[in-house]
Amino acid sequence: MNTTTKIIGGFLAGAALGVATGLLMAPDSGKRTRRKIMDKSKEVGDQVAKSVAKTLEGVKSTYNQKVDELANIGKASIETVREKVKP
């Protein structure tokens, strides 16, 4: 896991804990507090899902670039060997 992912994860976890603590300490009825917690939980869950999707896209992109680089190196090596083997 890279540093950026750790920082984003820590930030989101801290934000979720802060929101939950604030809601639990607020002078609202139990029903209203539960609804607020559910709404905020969904909101934080959506943010986490977006962050994970963005990170996965970055990983996929990097992976595809490396595969393409290795394929090009392999093709170049094969061509070099073919040229050397020709009579």
PDB file of N, CA, C and O in Angstrom:
ATOM      1  N   MET A   1       0.853  -1.174   0.000  1.00  0.00           N
ATOM      2  CA  MET A   1       0.000   0.000   0.000  1.00  0.00           C
ATOM      3  C   MET A   1       0.894   1.231   0.000  1.00  0.00           C
ATOM      4  O   MET A   1       1.809   1.329   0.818  1.00  0.00           O
ATOM      5  N   ASN A   2       0.643   2.172  -0.907  1.00  0.00           N
ATOM      6  CA  ASN A   2       1.517   3.328  -0.969  1.00  0.00           C
ATOM      7  C   ASN A   2       1.105   4.398   0.036  1.00  0.00           C
ATOM      8  O   ASN A   2       0.050   4.306   0.663  1.00  0.00           O
ATOM      9  N   THR A   3       1.943   5.403   0.179  1.00  0.00           N
ATOM     10  CA  THR A   3       1.742   6.444   1.180  1.00  0.00           C
ATOM     11  C   THR A   3       0.461   7.230   0.933  1.00  0.00           C
ATOM     12  O   THR A   3      -0.255   7.546   1.883  1.00  0.00           O
ATOM     13  N   THR A   4       0.162   7.546  -0.303  1.00  0.00           N
ATOM     14  CA  THR A   4      -1.042   8.314  -0.622  1.00  0.00           C
ATOM     15  C   THR A   4      -2.297   7.564  -0.189  1.00  0.00           C
ATOM     16  O   THR A   4      -3.221   8.155   0.369  1.00  0.00           O
ATOM     17  N   THR A   5      -2.324   6.268  -0.450  1.00  0.00           N
ATOM     18  CA  THR A   5      -3.477   5.462  -0.067  1.00  0.00           C
ATOM     19  C   THR A   5      -3.639   5.444   1.446  1.00  0.00           C
ATOM     20  O   THR A   5      -4.756   5.535   1.957  1.00  0.00           O
ATOM     21  N   LYS A   6      -2.523   5.328   2.164  1.00  0.00           N
ATOM     22  CA  LYS A   6      -2.573   5.326   3.628  1.00  0.00           C
ATOM     23  C   LYS A   6      -3.096   6.658   4.155  1.00  0.00           C
ATOM     24  O   LYS A   6      -3.902   6.693   5.085  1.00  0.00           O
ATOM     25  N   ILE A   7      -2.637   7.742   3.562  1.00  0.00           N
ATOM     26  CA  ILE A   7      -3.074   9.072   4.007  1.00  0.00           C
ATOM     27  C   ILE A   7      -4.568   9.254   3.760  1.00  0.00           C
ATOM     28  O   ILE A   7      -5.291   9.731   4.634  1.00  0.00           O
ATOM     29  N   ILE A   8      -5.027   8.876   2.573  1.00  0.00           N
ATOM     30  CA  ILE A   8      -6.459   9.005   2.255  1.00  0.00           C
ATOM     31  C   ILE A   8      -7.293   8.128   3.185  1.00  0.00           C
ATOM     32  O   ILE A   8      -8.320   8.567   3.702  1.00  0.00           O
ATOM     33  N   GLY A   9      -6.851   6.893   3.396  1.00  0.00           N
ATOM     34  CA  GLY A   9      -7.576   5.989   4.293  1.00  0.00           C
ATOM     35  C   GLY A   9      -7.641   6.533   5.710  1.00  0.00           C
ATOM     36  O   GLY A   9      -8.690   6.481   6.353  1.00  0.00           O
ATOM     37  N   GLY A  10      -6.517   7.057   6.200  1.00  0.00           N
ATOM     38  CA  GLY A  10      -6.489   7.637   7.545  1.00  0.00           C
ATOM     39  C   GLY A  10      -7.390   8.848   7.665  1.00  0.00           C
ATOM     40  O   GLY A  10      -8.091   9.022   8.661  1.00  0.00           O
ATOM     41  N   PHE A  11      -7.364   9.680   6.638  1.00  0.00           N
ATOM     42  CA  PHE A  11      -8.225  10.860   6.647  1.00  0.00           C
ATOM     43  C   PHE A  11      -9.698  10.473   6.680  1.00  0.00           C
ATOM     44  O   PHE A  11     -10.471  11.026   7.463  1.00  0.00           O
ATOM     45  N   LEU A  12     -10.089   9.518   5.828  1.00  0.00           N
ATOM     46  CA  LEU A  12     -11.491   9.094   5.791  1.00  0.00           C
ATOM     47  C   LEU A  12     -11.912   8.435   7.096  1.00  0.00           C
ATOM     48  O   LEU A  12     -13.026   8.656   7.572  1.00  0.00           O
ATOM     49  N   ALA A  13     -11.029   7.625   7.678  1.00  0.00           N
ATOM     50  CA  ALA A  13     -11.353   6.980   8.951  1.00  0.00           C
ATOM     51  C   ALA A  13     -11.516   8.032  10.046  1.00  0.00           C
ATOM     52  O   ALA A  13     -12.441   7.957  10.854  1.00  0.00           O
ATOM     53  N   GLY A  14     -10.613   9.009  10.069  1.00  0.00           N
ATOM     54  CA  GLY A  14     -10.712  10.083  11.065  1.00  0.00           C
ATOM     55  C   GLY A  14     -11.975  10.909  10.885  1.00  0.00           C
ATOM     56  O   GLY A  14     -12.632  11.276  11.859  1.00  0.00           O
ATOM     57  N   ALA A  15     -12.306  11.198   9.640  1.00  0.00           N
ATOM     58  CA  ALA A  15     -13.527  11.965   9.366  1.00  0.00           C
ATOM     59  C   ALA A  15     -14.762  11.198   9.820  1.00  0.00           C
ATOM     60  O   ALA A  15     -15.682  11.775  10.399  1.00  0.00           O
ATOM     61  N   ALA A  16     -14.778   9.897   9.554  1.00  0.00           N
ATOM     62  CA  ALA A  16     -15.929   9.076   9.948  1.00  0.00           C
ATOM     63  C   ALA A  16     -16.064   9.038  11.467  1.00  0.00           C
ATOM     64  O   ALA A  16     -17.167   9.155  12.002  1.00  0.00           O
ATOM     65  N   LEU A  17     -14.938   8.874  12.157  1.00  0.00           N
ATOM     66  CA  LEU A  17     -14.987   8.854  13.622  1.00  0.00           C
ATOM     67  C   LEU A  17     -15.431  10.203  14.178  1.00  0.00           C
ATOM     68  O   LEU A  17     -16.200  10.258  15.138  1.00  0.00           O
ATOM     69  N   GLY A  18     -14.951  11.288  13.581  1.00  0.00           N
ATOM     70  CA  GLY A  18     -15.352  12.619  14.031  1.00  0.00           C
ATOM     71  C   GLY A  18     -16.838  12.866  13.840  1.00  0.00           C
ATOM     72  O   GLY A  18     -17.506  13.417  14.715  1.00  0.00           O
ATOM     73  N   VAL A  19     -17.343  12.458  12.697  1.00  0.00           N
ATOM     74  CA  VAL A  19     -18.782  12.627  12.420  1.00  0.00           C
ATOM     75  C   VAL A  19     -19.601  11.787  13.384  1.00  0.00           C
ATOM     76  O   VAL A  19     -20.589  12.264  13.942  1.00  0.00           O
ATOM     77  N   ALA A  20     -19.197  10.538  13.582  1.00  0.00           N
ATOM     78  CA  ALA A  20     -19.945   9.653  14.496  1.00  0.00           C
ATOM     79  C   ALA A  20     -19.944  10.207  15.914  1.00  0.00           C
ATOM     80  O   ALA A  20     -20.977  10.207  16.584  1.00  0.00           O
ATOM     81  N   THR A  21     -18.793  10.676  16.371  1.00  0.00           N
ATOM     82  CA  THR A  21     -18.708  11.240  17.722  1.00  0.00           C
ATOM     83  C   THR A  21     -19.589  12.472  17.837  1.00  0.00           C
ATOM     84  O   THR A  21     -20.314  12.629  18.819  1.00  0.00           O
ATOM     85  N   GLY A  22     -19.533  13.336  16.850  1.00  0.00           N
ATOM     86  CA  GLY A  22     -20.364  14.537  16.874  1.00  0.00           C
ATOM     87  C   GLY A  22     -21.844  14.218  16.906  1.00  0.00           C
ATOM     88  O   GLY A  22     -22.610  14.865  17.621  1.00  0.00           O
ATOM     89  N   LEU A  23     -22.246  13.226  16.136  1.00  0.00           N
ATOM     90  CA  LEU A  23     -23.662  12.848  16.111  1.00  0.00           C
ATOM     91  C   LEU A  23     -24.104  12.236  17.435  1.00  0.00           C
ATOM     92  O   LEU A  23     -25.204  12.503  17.919  1.00  0.00           O
ATOM     93  N   LEU A  24     -23.237  11.416  18.011  1.00  0.00           N
ATOM     94  CA  LEU A  24     -23.600  10.766  19.261  1.00  0.00           C
ATOM     95  C   LEU A  24     -23.643  11.748  20.433  1.00  0.00           C
ATOM     96  O   LEU A  24     -24.373  11.526  21.399  1.00  0.00           O
ATOM     97  N   MET A  25     -22.881  12.810  20.354  1.00  0.00           N
ATOM     98  CA  MET A  25     -22.851  13.789  21.435  1.00  0.00           C
ATOM     99  C   MET A  25     -23.916  14.873  21.270  1.00  0.00           C
ATOM    100  O   MET A  25     -24.166  15.635  22.203  1.00  0.00           O
ATOM    101  N   ALA A  26     -24.537  14.951  20.108  1.00  0.00           N
ATOM    102  CA  ALA A  26     -25.541  15.980  19.843  1.00  0.00           C
ATOM    103  C   ALA A  26     -26.814  15.688  20.637  1.00  0.00           C
ATOM    104  O   ALA A  26     -27.182  14.529  20.828  1.00  0.00           O
ATOM    105  N   PRO A  27     -27.478  16.745  21.094  1.00  0.00           N
ATOM    106  CA  PRO A  27     -28.698  16.565  21.896  1.00  0.00           C
ATOM    107  C   PRO A  27     -29.937  16.336  21.034  1.00  0.00           C
ATOM    108  O   PRO A  27     -30.854  17.158  21.043  1.00  0.00           O
ATOM    109  N   ASP A  28     -29.976  15.239  20.293  1.00  0.00           N
ATOM    110  CA  ASP A  28     -31.133  14.883  19.476  1.00  0.00           C
ATOM    111  C   ASP A  28     -31.778  13.625  20.041  1.00  0.00           C
ATOM    112  O   ASP A  28     -31.207  12.950  20.898  1.00  0.00           O
ATOM    113  N   SER A  29     -32.975  13.318  19.550  1.00  0.00           N
ATOM    114  CA  SER A  29     -33.636  12.084  19.958  1.00  0.00           C
ATOM    115  C   SER A  29     -32.890  10.897  19.361  1.00  0.00           C
ATOM    116  O   SER A  29     -32.125  11.059  18.410  1.00  0.00           O
ATOM    117  N   GLY A  30     -33.107   9.716  19.909  1.00  0.00           N
ATOM    118  CA  GLY A  30     -32.435   8.507  19.423  1.00  0.00           C
ATOM    119  C   GLY A  30     -32.751   8.216  17.967  1.00  0.00           C
ATOM    120  O   GLY A  30     -31.864   7.867  17.188  1.00  0.00           O
ATOM    121  N   LYS A  31     -34.028   8.363  17.600  1.00  0.00           N
ATOM    122  CA  LYS A  31     -34.441   8.086  16.227  1.00  0.00           C
ATOM    123  C   LYS A  31     -33.747   9.039  15.257  1.00  0.00           C
ATOM    124  O   LYS A  31     -33.260   8.622  14.207  1.00  0.00           O
ATOM    125  N   ARG A  32     -33.708  10.284  15.607  1.00  0.00           N
ATOM    126  CA  ARG A  32     -33.083  11.285  14.750  1.00  0.00           C
ATOM    127  C   ARG A  32     -31.572  11.047  14.650  1.00  0.00           C
ATOM    128  O   ARG A  32     -30.988  11.179  13.574  1.00  0.00           O
ATOM    129  N   THR A  33     -30.956  10.700  15.759  1.00  0.00           N
ATOM    130  CA  THR A  33     -29.523  10.423  15.772  1.00  0.00           C
ATOM    131  C   THR A  33     -29.201   9.208  14.906  1.00  0.00           C
ATOM    132  O   THR A  33     -28.236   9.232  14.143  1.00  0.00           O
ATOM    133  N   ARG A  34     -29.995   8.153  15.016  1.00  0.00           N
ATOM    134  CA  ARG A  34     -29.773   6.958  14.196  1.00  0.00           C
ATOM    135  C   ARG A  34     -29.891   7.284  12.713  1.00  0.00           C
ATOM    136  O   ARG A  34     -29.101   6.796  11.905  1.00  0.00           O
ATOM    137  N   ARG A  35     -30.863   8.097  12.354  1.00  0.00           N
ATOM    138  CA  ARG A  35     -31.037   8.492  10.953  1.00  0.00           C
ATOM    139  C   ARG A  35     -29.824   9.289  10.468  1.00  0.00           C
ATOM    140  O   ARG A  35     -29.337   9.068   9.359  1.00  0.00           O
ATOM    141  N   LYS A  36     -29.338  10.211  11.296  1.00  0.00           N
ATOM    142  CA  LYS A  36     -28.161  10.993  10.923  1.00  0.00           C
ATOM    143  C   LYS A  36     -26.951  10.077  10.737  1.00  0.00           C
ATOM    144  O   LYS A  36     -26.179  10.243   9.793  1.00  0.00           O
ATOM    145  N   ILE A  37     -26.792   9.115  11.637  1.00  0.00           N
ATOM    146  CA  ILE A  37     -25.664   8.177  11.537  1.00  0.00           C
ATOM    147  C   ILE A  37     -25.771   7.370  10.254  1.00  0.00           C
ATOM    148  O   ILE A  37     -24.773   7.165   9.562  1.00  0.00           O
ATOM    149  N   MET A  38     -26.972   6.911   9.933  1.00  0.00           N
ATOM    150  CA  MET A  38     -27.160   6.147   8.691  1.00  0.00           C
ATOM    151  C   MET A  38     -26.826   6.998   7.470  1.00  0.00           C
ATOM    152  O   MET A  38     -26.139   6.541   6.556  1.00  0.00           O
ATOM    153  N   ASP A  39     -27.312   8.227   7.458  1.00  0.00           N
ATOM    154  CA  ASP A  39     -27.059   9.111   6.320  1.00  0.00           C
ATOM    155  C   ASP A  39     -25.569   9.400   6.158  1.00  0.00           C
ATOM    156  O   ASP A  39     -25.035   9.348   5.050  1.00  0.00           O
ATOM    157  N   LYS A  40     -24.911   9.702   7.257  1.00  0.00           N
ATOM    158  CA  LYS A  40     -23.479  10.000   7.196  1.00  0.00           C
ATOM    159  C   LYS A  40     -22.677   8.755   6.846  1.00  0.00           C
ATOM    160  O   LYS A  40     -21.672   8.841   6.141  1.00  0.00           O
ATOM    161  N   SER A  41     -23.112   7.606   7.332  1.00  0.00           N
ATOM    162  CA  SER A  41     -22.423   6.350   7.006  1.00  0.00           C
ATOM    163  C   SER A  41     -22.483   6.084   5.511  1.00  0.00           C
ATOM    164  O   SER A  41     -21.491   5.683   4.902  1.00  0.00           O
ATOM    165  N   LYS A  42     -23.646   6.307   4.926  1.00  0.00           N
ATOM    166  CA  LYS A  42     -23.787   6.130   3.479  1.00  0.00           C
ATOM    167  C   LYS A  42     -22.890   7.111   2.731  1.00  0.00           C
ATOM    168  O   LYS A  42     -22.252   6.748   1.743  1.00  0.00           O
ATOM    169  N   GLU A  43     -22.843   8.346   3.202  1.00  0.00           N
ATOM    170  CA  GLU A  43     -22.020   9.373   2.561  1.00  0.00           C
ATOM    171  C   GLU A  43     -20.535   8.999   2.626  1.00  0.00           C
ATOM    172  O   GLU A  43     -19.826   9.084   1.623  1.00  0.00           O
ATOM    173  N   VAL A  44     -20.075   8.591   3.798  1.00  0.00           N
ATOM    174  CA  VAL A  44     -18.672   8.191   3.951  1.00  0.00           C
ATOM    175  C   VAL A  44     -18.395   6.934   3.128  1.00  0.00           C
ATOM    176  O   VAL A  44     -17.334   6.821   2.514  1.00  0.00           O
ATOM    177  N   GLY A  45     -19.331   5.995   3.107  1.00  0.00           N
ATOM    178  CA  GLY A  45     -19.168   4.786   2.302  1.00  0.00           C
ATOM    179  C   GLY A  45     -19.026   5.105   0.826  1.00  0.00           C
ATOM    180  O   GLY A  45     -18.213   4.498   0.129  1.00  0.00           O
ATOM    181  N   ASP A  46     -19.808   6.050   0.351  1.00  0.00           N
ATOM    182  CA  ASP A  46     -19.704   6.477  -1.055  1.00  0.00           C
ATOM    183  C   ASP A  46     -18.335   7.106  -1.332  1.00  0.00           C
ATOM    184  O   ASP A  46     -17.728   6.852  -2.372  1.00  0.00           O
ATOM    185  N   GLN A  47     -17.860   7.924  -0.397  1.00  0.00           N
ATOM    186  CA  GLN A  47     -16.547   8.550  -0.565  1.00  0.00           C
ATOM    187  C   GLN A  47     -15.444   7.495  -0.597  1.00  0.00           C
ATOM    188  O   GLN A  47     -14.523   7.584  -1.409  1.00  0.00           O
ATOM    189  N   VAL A  48     -15.533   6.508   0.274  1.00  0.00           N
ATOM    190  CA  VAL A  48     -14.533   5.436   0.310  1.00  0.00           C
ATOM    191  C   VAL A  48     -14.579   4.649  -0.994  1.00  0.00           C
ATOM    192  O   VAL A  48     -13.536   4.326  -1.562  1.00  0.00           O
ATOM    193  N   ALA A  49     -15.779   4.339  -1.468  1.00  0.00           N
ATOM    194  CA  ALA A  49     -15.923   3.588  -2.713  1.00  0.00           C
ATOM    195  C   ALA A  49     -15.306   4.358  -3.886  1.00  0.00           C
ATOM    196  O   ALA A  49     -14.636   3.765  -4.731  1.00  0.00           O
ATOM    197  N   LYS A  50     -15.528   5.660  -3.939  1.00  0.00           N
ATOM    198  CA  LYS A  50     -14.951   6.479  -5.004  1.00  0.00           C
ATOM    199  C   LYS A  50     -13.424   6.492  -4.905  1.00  0.00           C
ATOM    200  O   LYS A  50     -12.725   6.412  -5.915  1.00  0.00           O
ATOM    201  N   SER A  51     -12.925   6.593  -3.686  1.00  0.00           N
ATOM    202  CA  SER A  51     -11.477   6.609  -3.484  1.00  0.00           C
ATOM    203  C   SER A  51     -10.847   5.287  -3.908  1.00  0.00           C
ATOM    204  O   SER A  51      -9.796   5.273  -4.549  1.00  0.00           O
ATOM    205  N   VAL A  52     -11.485   4.184  -3.550  1.00  0.00           N
ATOM    206  CA  VAL A  52     -10.982   2.865  -3.916  1.00  0.00           C
ATOM    207  C   VAL A  52     -11.025   2.685  -5.426  1.00  0.00           C
ATOM    208  O   VAL A  52     -10.083   2.160  -6.019  1.00  0.00           O
ATOM    209  N   ALA A  53     -12.108   3.118  -6.046  1.00  0.00           N
ATOM    210  CA  ALA A  53     -12.233   3.002  -7.506  1.00  0.00           C
ATOM    211  C   ALA A  53     -11.138   3.812  -8.203  1.00  0.00           C
ATOM    212  O   ALA A  53     -10.546   3.356  -9.181  1.00  0.00           O
ATOM    213  N   LYS A  54     -10.879   5.001  -7.697  1.00  0.00           N
ATOM    214  CA  LYS A  54      -9.843   5.849  -8.284  1.00  0.00           C
ATOM    215  C   LYS A  54      -8.471   5.193  -8.136  1.00  0.00           C
ATOM    216  O   LYS A  54      -7.674   5.201  -9.074  1.00  0.00           O
ATOM    217  N   THR A  55      -8.198   4.633  -6.972  1.00  0.00           N
ATOM    218  CA  THR A  55      -6.927   3.957  -6.732  1.00  0.00           C
ATOM    219  C   THR A  55      -6.785   2.745  -7.635  1.00  0.00           C
ATOM    220  O   THR A  55      -5.715   2.513  -8.197  1.00  0.00           O
ATOM    221  N   LEU A  56      -7.851   1.972  -7.782  1.00  0.00           N
ATOM    222  CA  LEU A  56      -7.803   0.799  -8.659  1.00  0.00           C
ATOM    223  C   LEU A  56      -7.558   1.186 -10.110  1.00  0.00           C
ATOM    224  O   LEU A  56      -6.830   0.494 -10.821  1.00  0.00           O
ATOM    225  N   GLU A  57      -8.152   2.270 -10.551  1.00  0.00           N
ATOM    226  CA  GLU A  57      -7.921   2.743 -11.914  1.00  0.00           C
ATOM    227  C   GLU A  57      -6.448   3.089 -12.111  1.00  0.00           C
ATOM    228  O   GLU A  57      -5.863   2.787 -13.152  1.00  0.00           O
ATOM    229  N   GLY A  58      -5.861   3.719 -11.111  1.00  0.00           N
ATOM    230  CA  GLY A  58      -4.439   4.049 -11.186  1.00  0.00           C
ATOM    231  C   GLY A  58      -3.577   2.802 -11.254  1.00  0.00           C
ATOM    232  O   GLY A  58      -2.614   2.740 -12.018  1.00  0.00           O
ATOM    233  N   VAL A  59      -3.932   1.806 -10.446  1.00  0.00           N
ATOM    234  CA  VAL A  59      -3.185   0.542 -10.448  1.00  0.00           C
ATOM    235  C   VAL A  59      -3.323  -0.152 -11.791  1.00  0.00           C
ATOM    236  O   VAL A  59      -2.337  -0.653 -12.333  1.00  0.00           O
ATOM    237  N   LYS A  60      -4.530  -0.189 -12.334  1.00  0.00           N
ATOM    238  CA  LYS A  60      -4.757  -0.812 -13.650  1.00  0.00           C
ATOM    239  C   LYS A  60      -3.938  -0.107 -14.729  1.00  0.00           C
ATOM    240  O   LYS A  60      -3.318  -0.756 -15.572  1.00  0.00           O
ATOM    241  N   SER A  61      -3.941   1.195 -14.697  1.00  0.00           N
ATOM    242  CA  SER A  61      -3.209   1.966 -15.689  1.00  0.00           C
ATOM    243  C   SER A  61      -1.712   1.674 -15.610  1.00  0.00           C
ATOM    244  O   SER A  61      -1.065   1.449 -16.632  1.00  0.00           O
ATOM    245  N   THR A  62      -1.171   1.677 -14.407  1.00  0.00           N
ATOM    246  CA  THR A  62       0.249   1.389 -14.220  1.00  0.00           C
ATOM    247  C   THR A  62       0.574  -0.025 -14.674  1.00  0.00           C
ATOM    248  O   THR A  62       1.591  -0.252 -15.330  1.00  0.00           O
ATOM    249  N   TYR A  63      -0.282  -0.970 -14.328  1.00  0.00           N
ATOM    250  CA  TYR A  63      -0.082  -2.362 -14.725  1.00  0.00           C
ATOM    251  C   TYR A  63      -0.061  -2.491 -16.245  1.00  0.00           C
ATOM    252  O   TYR A  63       0.825  -3.134 -16.808  1.00  0.00           O
ATOM    253  N   ASN A  64      -1.037  -1.880 -16.903  1.00  0.00           N
ATOM    254  CA  ASN A  64      -1.116  -1.949 -18.371  1.00  0.00           C
ATOM    255  C   ASN A  64       0.104  -1.306 -19.030  1.00  0.00           C
ATOM    256  O   ASN A  64       0.597  -1.802 -20.043  1.00  0.00           O
ATOM    257  N   GLN A  65       0.587  -0.215 -18.464  1.00  0.00           N
ATOM    258  CA  GLN A  65       1.781   0.426 -19.007  1.00  0.00           C
ATOM    259  C   GLN A  65       2.983  -0.506 -18.904  1.00  0.00           C
ATOM    260  O   GLN A  65       3.751  -0.645 -19.856  1.00  0.00           O
ATOM    261  N   LYS A  66       3.143  -1.139 -17.752  1.00  0.00           N
ATOM    262  CA  LYS A  66       4.282  -2.042 -17.549  1.00  0.00           C
ATOM    263  C   LYS A  66       4.194  -3.257 -18.473  1.00  0.00           C
ATOM    264  O   LYS A  66       5.208  -3.697 -19.014  1.00  0.00           O
ATOM    265  N   VAL A  67       3.001  -3.795 -18.657  1.00  0.00           N
ATOM    266  CA  VAL A  67       2.829  -4.932 -19.563  1.00  0.00           C
ATOM    267  C   VAL A  67       3.198  -4.524 -20.987  1.00  0.00           C
ATOM    268  O   VAL A  67       3.880  -5.267 -21.694  1.00  0.00           O
ATOM    269  N   ASP A  68       2.745  -3.341 -21.404  1.00  0.00           N
ATOM    270  CA  ASP A  68       3.082  -2.855 -22.747  1.00  0.00           C
ATOM    271  C   ASP A  68       4.589  -2.656 -22.903  1.00  0.00           C
ATOM    272  O   ASP A  68       5.160  -3.008 -23.936  1.00  0.00           O
ATOM    273  N   GLU A  69       5.232  -2.095 -21.883  1.00  0.00           N
ATOM    274  CA  GLU A  69       6.681  -1.895 -21.934  1.00  0.00           C
ATOM    275  C   GLU A  69       7.409  -3.232 -22.074  1.00  0.00           C
ATOM    276  O   GLU A  69       8.305  -3.383 -22.905  1.00  0.00           O
ATOM    277  N   LEU A  70       7.005  -4.199 -21.244  1.00  0.00           N
ATOM    278  CA  LEU A  70       7.648  -5.511 -21.306  1.00  0.00           C
ATOM    279  C   LEU A  70       7.398  -6.198 -22.644  1.00  0.00           C
ATOM    280  O   LEU A  70       8.294  -6.855 -23.174  1.00  0.00           O
ATOM    281  N   ALA A  71       6.217  -6.059 -23.190  1.00  0.00           N
ATOM    282  CA  ALA A  71       5.917  -6.652 -24.499  1.00  0.00           C
ATOM    283  C   ALA A  71       6.796  -6.025 -25.575  1.00  0.00           C
ATOM    284  O   ALA A  71       7.315  -6.728 -26.442  1.00  0.00           O
ATOM    285  N   ASN A  72       6.964  -4.721 -25.522  1.00  0.00           N
ATOM    286  CA  ASN A  72       7.816  -4.044 -26.499  1.00  0.00           C
ATOM    287  C   ASN A  72       9.277  -4.470 -26.367  1.00  0.00           C
ATOM    288  O   ASN A  72       9.968  -4.657 -27.368  1.00  0.00           O
ATOM    289  N   ILE A  73       9.740  -4.621 -25.135  1.00  0.00           N
ATOM    290  CA  ILE A  73      11.108  -5.093 -24.914  1.00  0.00           C
ATOM    291  C   ILE A  73      11.265  -6.508 -25.462  1.00  0.00           C
ATOM    292  O   ILE A  73      12.265  -6.823 -26.107  1.00  0.00           O
ATOM    293  N   GLY A  74      10.274  -7.354 -25.203  1.00  0.00           N
ATOM    294  CA  GLY A  74      10.312  -8.729 -25.713  1.00  0.00           C
ATOM    295  C   GLY A  74      10.334  -8.766 -27.231  1.00  0.00           C
ATOM    296  O   GLY A  74      11.097  -9.531 -27.822  1.00  0.00           O
ATOM    297  N   LYS A  75       9.509  -7.953 -27.866  1.00  0.00           N
ATOM    298  CA  LYS A  75       9.477  -7.901 -29.335  1.00  0.00           C
ATOM    299  C   LYS A  75      10.814  -7.428 -29.882  1.00  0.00           C
ATOM    300  O   LYS A  75      11.316  -7.980 -30.861  1.00  0.00           O
ATOM    301  N   ALA A  76      11.388  -6.421 -29.261  1.00  0.00           N
ATOM    302  CA  ALA A  76      12.681  -5.901 -29.716  1.00  0.00           C
ATOM    303  C   ALA A  76      13.766  -6.967 -29.554  1.00  0.00           C
ATOM    304  O   ALA A  76      14.630  -7.108 -30.419  1.00  0.00           O
ATOM    305  N   SER A  77      13.726  -7.703 -28.472  1.00  0.00           N
ATOM    306  CA  SER A  77      14.707  -8.765 -28.241  1.00  0.00           C
ATOM    307  C   SER A  77      14.574  -9.868 -29.281  1.00  0.00           C
ATOM    308  O   SER A  77      15.575 -10.375 -29.787  1.00  0.00           O
ATOM    309  N   ILE A  78      13.353 -10.234 -29.594  1.00  0.00           N
ATOM    310  CA  ILE A  78      13.113 -11.271 -30.608  1.00  0.00           C
ATOM    311  C   ILE A  78      13.644 -10.812 -31.963  1.00  0.00           C
ATOM    312  O   ILE A  78      14.279 -11.586 -32.680  1.00  0.00           O
ATOM    313  N   GLU A  79      13.385  -9.562 -32.309  1.00  0.00           N
ATOM    314  CA  GLU A  79      13.873  -9.025 -33.584  1.00  0.00           C
ATOM    315  C   GLU A  79      15.399  -9.005 -33.622  1.00  0.00           C
ATOM    316  O   GLU A  79      15.999  -9.301 -34.656  1.00  0.00           O
ATOM    317  N   THR A  80      16.019  -8.663 -32.515  1.00  0.00           N
ATOM    318  CA  THR A  80      17.471  -8.645 -32.447  1.00  0.00           C
ATOM    319  C   THR A  80      18.039 -10.045 -32.658  1.00  0.00           C
ATOM    320  O   THR A  80      19.003 -10.226 -33.401  1.00  0.00           O
ATOM    321  N   VAL A  81      17.436 -11.029 -32.000  1.00  0.00           N
ATOM    322  CA  VAL A  81      17.886 -12.417 -32.148  1.00  0.00           C
ATOM    323  C   VAL A  81      17.682 -12.875 -33.586  1.00  0.00           C
ATOM    324  O   VAL A  81      18.558 -13.534 -34.147  1.00  0.00           O
ATOM    325  N   ARG A  82      16.562 -12.548 -34.188  1.00  0.00           N
ATOM    326  CA  ARG A  82      16.289 -12.935 -35.579  1.00  0.00           C
ATOM    327  C   ARG A  82      17.344 -12.359 -36.524  1.00  0.00           C
ATOM    328  O   ARG A  82      17.809 -13.040 -37.438  1.00  0.00           O
ATOM    329  N   GLU A  83      17.709 -11.119 -36.299  1.00  0.00           N
ATOM    330  CA  GLU A  83      18.703 -10.461 -37.153  1.00  0.00           C
ATOM    331  C   GLU A  83      20.065 -11.139 -37.005  1.00  0.00           C
ATOM    332  O   GLU A  83      20.799 -11.285 -37.983  1.00  0.00           O
ATOM    333  N   LYS A  84      20.397 -11.548 -35.792  1.00  0.00           N
ATOM    334  CA  LYS A  84      21.697 -12.181 -35.551  1.00  0.00           C
ATOM    335  C   LYS A  84      21.739 -13.603 -36.071  1.00  0.00           C
ATOM    336  O   LYS A  84      22.803 -14.095 -36.446  1.00  0.00           O
ATOM    337  N   VAL A  85      20.594 -14.273 -36.098  1.00  0.00           N
ATOM    338  CA  VAL A  85      20.530 -15.663 -36.519  1.00  0.00           C
ATOM    339  C   VAL A  85      20.486 -15.787 -38.047  1.00  0.00           C
ATOM    340  O   VAL A  85      20.894 -16.820 -38.577  1.00  0.00           O
ATOM    341  N   LYS A  86      20.016 -14.794 -38.754  1.00  0.00           N
ATOM    342  CA  LYS A  86      19.912 -14.842 -40.223  1.00  0.00           C
ATOM    343  C   LYS A  86      21.292 -15.115 -40.837  1.00  0.00           C
ATOM    344  O   LYS A  86      22.303 -14.554 -40.414  1.00  0.00           O
ATOM    345  N   PRO A  87      21.301 -15.994 -41.845  1.00  0.00           N
ATOM    346  CA  PRO A  87      22.597 -16.285 -42.494  1.00  0.00           C
ATOM    347  C   PRO A  87      23.083 -15.184 -43.389  1.00  0.00           C
ATOM    348  O   PRO A  87      24.151 -15.303 -43.990  1.00  0.00           O
TER     349      PRO A  87
END
